[in-house]
Amino acid sequence: MVIAQFRRKKLAKHGLIQSMSGRGNCYDNAVTESFFKTLKTELVYNEHYRTWEEARHSLFEYIEVFYNRKRKHSTLGYKSPIEFLRYKQQIIVMAS
């Protein structure tokens, strides 16, 4: 069995669908790739983890405390994800 078929079968077994865009669409994973680049350059490359637990704790703190709540994102109008979500929710409430 081809590896791609094996992966799709395994995903389907767990009720998941593989995300794929059309051939040559370079923007499909741009946001995800940008996130991981940022994570590595702002955190991982500057740390020397002694244990998996230390790495896990550091990543959690970075993502949940800093990245989602404080770090400004240009794609969100220079708001943090939490600020952006609140902003969008206010617009929905005002439009109702």
N, C-alpha and C positions, 0 to 999 in steps of 0.2 A: 504494500500500500504506500502511496506517495505521502510524504510527510505532511503536506498541506491538507490532504484528505483526512489523515489521522487526527490532525489538530481540529479540523471542523467537526469531526465525529465526536471527539472528546468534549468540545464546547457544547455541542447539541445535547450530549448526555446530561449536562448540568443545566440545560435550559438557557444557554447563552448563544448569542449570534455574533460572529466575527464582523468587526467594522471594517469595511473596505470601500474605497471610492473607486471611480473609474480609472482606467489606466492613464498614467501621466499626471494625475492630480497631486501636485506636490503640497497642497495645503491641508490634506486630510489630517495629518498628525502635527501640524505646526504648533498648536497651543500646547500639546503634551510635550513635544520636544523642547519647546521654550521653557516650560516649567522645569524639566529635568536639568537643562543647562543651567538655569538659575539656581536650582537646588545645589548642584555640584559646585558652582563657582562661589556662591555665597556661604555655603556651609561645609559640605563634605570635604572639599579639597583643603580646607583650613583646619580640619580636625584629625586627630589620631585616636581612633576608638580602640579601647583595650578589650571590650567585650561586645557581643551582639546586643545585649541589653542596654549598654551605654549608647550604642548607635541608634537603637530603636527609640530610646528616650529623647535623644537629641533631634532625630527626625520628627518625632511627634511634636516636640516643643516648637521647632521651626515652622512646620506646616500649620498646626492648629492654633498656636499662639501668635506667631509673627506673620507668616505668609497670608493666612486667611483673614486676620483681624487688623493688622497694622500696615503691611506693605502695600504701597500704592501700585496699581497696575495700569499701564498706559492704555490697554485695550478696554478698560472699564472706566475710562474718563478720569484717570488718576484717582480712583477710589479703591479702597480695599474691597475684597470680595464681600465681606459682611456689610460694608457701607453701601455697596452697589445693590445688594439684595434688598436692604432696607429702603433704598431710594426707589427701586422698582416696585416694591410692595406699596409704598406711599402713592405712587402714580396709579396703581391698580385701584386702591381704595378711593382715591379722589375721582377716578373715572366712573366708579360705580354709582 
